[in-house]
Amino acid sequence: MLRKSMIMVAVIIFGLATIATAQLPGGKWWKLKKVASELELSPAQVKSIEKVFLTHKKKMIDLKATVEKEQLDLQSMFDSDELDKEAVSEKTDKLSAARSKLHKNQVMFFVQVREILTKKQYEKLREKKEQFKKMRRQRKGKRGGKRQRMMEERNGSDDDGYGENSGGMRGGMMDD
């Protein structure tokens, strides 16, 4: 029971940590000519976003390494012959704290980017995000994997798990 609870907590925290990064098209979107043009980003803004990105990326490397080390330690505790509940609880707290720092770093990157953008640019970026989500849904629909078909059968729709009621992409920092 304890192991299942620990695993569920780890999965939930990992899911939350990935929400922030799932808000925009992958990669350095501010360097894509089409996006930069549509947002009317100035060269100074692109340079500022890149600087913020590099700072956060370096920190992300260290934070991800810490999360992986904590996960490895926790896994080794479960793999040992003797299970020390108190040690597992403490390690789980450390893992949760490490994941929380990772998530906070991701969110703070987007906060800093939002400060660089004008209100108009930010609104346009939100529109781009919605377009990106639609494209992702369409691509997933074309692949028609087993999960997609199961979701359609269960929901009676073409929802890919990122719809309003799923909690997948909703509730992110860019959503109202």
Secondary structure as UniProt FT lines:
FT   HELIX           2..19
FT   HELIX           20..23
FT   HELIX           29..31
FT   HELIX           33..39
FT   HELIX           43..79
FT   HELIX           85..116
FT   HELIX           119..143
FT   HELIX           146..155
FT   TURN            164..166
FT   TURN            170..171
FT   TURN            173..174
//
